[in-house]
Structures are given as C-alpha cells and as structure tokens.
Amino acid sequence: MRELVDAYFKEHGLIDHQIESYNDFIENRLQKIIDEVGYIETEISGGYKVKLGKIKVGKPVIKEADGSIRQITPMEARIRDLTYSVPLYLEMTPIIGEGEEAREGETVEVYIGELPVMLGSKICHLYGKSREELIELGEDPEDPFGYFIINGTERVLITQEDLIPNRILCEKAERSGKIVDVAKVFSTRHGFRALCTVERHPDGLLYVTFPGMPGQIPLVILMKALGAETDKDIIEAINDERFFMEIVLNIQEIREEHNINTPEEALEFIGKRVAPGQAKDYRLKRAETVLCNYLLPHLGVTKDDFPKKIRFLGIMARNALELYFGYRGEDDKDHYAYKRAKLAGDLMEDLFRYAFNQLVKDIKYQLERQTLRNKTPSIKAAVRSDILTERIKHAMATGTWVGGKTGVSQLLDRTSYLATNSQLRRIVSPLSRSQPHFEARELHGTHWGKICPSETPEGPNCGLVKNFAIMCKVTRENDDRKVIELLKSFGINEYQS
C-alpha cells in the first residue's frame, strides 16, 4: 500500500485539483465569458456598438509610484501588503452605423483590470521552478501553493459542494398537508441558475413551476404554449404507454376548465399571469421572453429551442409519474453521483463573469455619456479598469461571493503544514448550520475514496465541512458531445432514456 501511495504522489500533488482548475479558468473560461457577451450594445443615435475580441493575460507585475512597471514575486507581495495579480487586456472594435452601412473602426487593445494569481499556476512566476530557484525567490519548496495573495495576506478559496445542475432529481414533497411527486432540475446556463419542477398532485394533475412564472402552471398549457399543437404531440413528448390515461385526463381537465386548444390561447394564458393588465401584444411578447429565458435555460434561450423544452418537460413528467406509481424510488440527494465540487476555477469563473458584466454596463454608460457631451466616443476613455479590479479584490478579501455566499475565501491557516494542506483540500456544503440535516451530515457509502471519513469539525459544522480523501482525484467537466456522437454511432436514439 505504501508503494502505491508513494507512486501516486510522484505524479500528483495534494493541491493539484485547485491549480488545474485555475489553469483551466485562465486558458479556456476567461475567453468563454467574453464570447458570451460578444458585443456591447449602446443607444447612441446613428448606431454604435463595441465588438469584443481576444483577451490577453499578462505576467504578475507592479506599477510603482514613479510609473515604472516591473515584475513582482509572491514574497514581495507579502512583505509590501500588495495583491499578487496580472493585468488583463481585451481587444475591442467599434462598429459605427446600423444595418448594411455599419463599418468597423480600428481595433484597440484596452487594459480592463487586474486578476489575482494563484501561486503555482501557469501564469505565476513560481511555475516550473526547481527547489533551488524557489528558495532563491524566498519560497518554501515544500509549500503546496494553490492559494492567492490579496493585500499581503494569503487567501484560499474553499471548494463548494453543490447539487448537480441540469439533471432530473425525483422526490416526494409535502404541499399544504398533501404529498406530491416532484421531478426537479437545477437548470444552469452561464452562471444563471433556475429551479424548474414538474409536480403530480393528488388530484392527478401535472403542474410546472419555474422562475418568472407566478405560482404553478398546468403542464398541458405550458406544452401548448411551447408549440405542442395537438394532443398527440403532448402524449408523444411523455412517450410512455403506462401513463396514457393520466395524460388524457390532464388534457381533458384543462380543456374543460380553461378551454385552451391552441398555442396562441396558451401563450395568452401565460401572458395574463406574467404581465397582468398590459396590452395584448406586450403580454404575448413578455410570455415568450419568460419561456425563452427562464424555462430550462440550459437547453437554449431562443424560440428554436422550444421543441427541446417540450421533450425535456415530457421526460420530467414521466419521471414524476413513475415515482407516483412506484416504478422508481426517490433519488438520494446525499449520493455523491448527484454532487459536484466547485473548485477555485469555477468560483473564479462566477466572480469574473459578475465583475465583467458590471464593467460592460459601465462602458455602455460612459460611451453614451460621451456623446451627450458632444464628444466622439472613445473606447479607451470609456473603460474604467478599477470597476473589475475592485469587485474581484473585494470578494476575495472579504469572502463574500456572488449569490450572497460568505466564507468562500478564507485566511490560509499556517498553524502547521498539515493545517495548511487540510484547508486547501476542504469541501463545504451549502446547507444551513442551524438545521439538523441528519442525513446530510452522516457518512454516505458513496463517500468511499472521495471524502475522508474522520476529518470533520465538532459542533454545528459536523458533517457539513468535509475534506477530500488523501488519494481523491477531482476530474474536470468535459464536453459530452463526443460521448453523444459515440452513442449515436451505436444506433442509440437521441431521446432514449
């Protein structure tokens, strides 16, 4: 066993998962966030927008009081109470005019702010250095790295445990004293998270809830609004002969109670819910926007994605009915197959997306302000880099993260070498500390090889603050298109489940 452990640690470090995650954020996800925005639209008369191009990451530097710029080492950042960070540069191209007359201006590379550097990552000066070189730079060659230096203090991002996104989970829940069968999914797209549920009530009717929609809406009406014109379309979406009568009863009940037969009538029904008292055209437009952006956003946010949403709702309805009739049991939320670990790269992605969106809003405001003062719009003058820098630095210095989470960034524990490594390998559950949550706190069979069975604090944090097992390897999220193509090559239908 000892030989096996020694062989493992010749290839892998204790903090590799954090450093690999941050490297992935720098190499792939930064550009992905820029591409999500694509353009900065303005309301300048005559047409003016800014096309966003490639983002460039520099090396850790410091700007001195005399204006000179030079490289900075982590030890200097600690001694002088500085932030160990890199400058970010973004290509921006103005597009002047509207429609076919629009023309591109000169592309400029603009400094947009600073990004804190994880020690030991590919953009750090310590990357790839030998023991002797690390000692020369004032570092301990046995230091695991994987943390940041913010205003001279060492801060570590604590891995967050989260329920799996974009996957259907089934459970029984109590609503007003009655038990309902629920199929739910945390639909996640570009950092936005929407909880969508399909519930089978004791009266046999199926209802859907999702953000942007007040209360519950019958599944049949929602499917019709998404473009299921006939009863056959709804039955085919659920695609299970066992529940044929259940679906027919749902369709009949809705027809008798609401008299809705066409997609237009269904859309009008939703419009009256989401925009009561407004003009009909506005109601229909608002209903469409809600269905695009808030219902299962991970499947897409355009009208072209409605058929996929119908199909997905059909699968959710089938799962809820299977749960009611006993064809399947409730999903175990404490099973580690239904959990995901948000590492440093994922947390930085959420933070950078939020800060960059704030910067985009400010650039739009500054450009419009320039034209109001009869000045020619200037991109360089419109970019205030401290907007991005300060938001990221503030979150990392205080631990208050996007979405109101606290304690995400913590001071690195230097009590002992073991304390440091333990903190860097910690994983924290989002559940409330004041609630019992007995099952969530208990050891689960699926923790084997992933979570340490003994290292957890006493008291209210017991079982909610955990640590990775010593030889636990955290895999990164990969593109599943290759797997889908492979399955298709075996002749498996896209909607077989």
Secondary structure, DSSP 8 states (H G I E B T S, - for coil): -HHHHHHHHHH--TTHHHHHHHHHIIIIIHHHHHHHH-EEE---TT-EEEEEEEEEE---EEE-TTS-EEE--HHHHHHTT---EEEEEEEEEEEESSGGG-EE---EEEEEEEEE--TTSTTSTTTT--HHHHHHTT--TT-----EEETTEEEEE-EEEEE-TT--EEEEEEETTEEEEEEEEEEEETTEEEEEEEEE-TTS-EEEE-TTS-S-EEHHHHHHHTT--SHHHHHHHH--GGGHHHHHHHHHHHHHHH---SHHHHHHHHHHHHSTTS-HHHHHHHHHHHHHHTSSGGG-SSGGGHHHHHHHHHHHHHHHHHHHHTSS----TTSGGGEEEE-HHHHHHHHHHHHHHHHHHHHHHHHHHHHHTT----HHHH--THHHHHHHHHHHHH---GGG--SSEEE---S-HHHHHHHHTEEE--S-TTS--HHHHS--GGGTTTB-SS---SGGGTTTEEEB-TT--------THHHHHHHHHTT--TT--
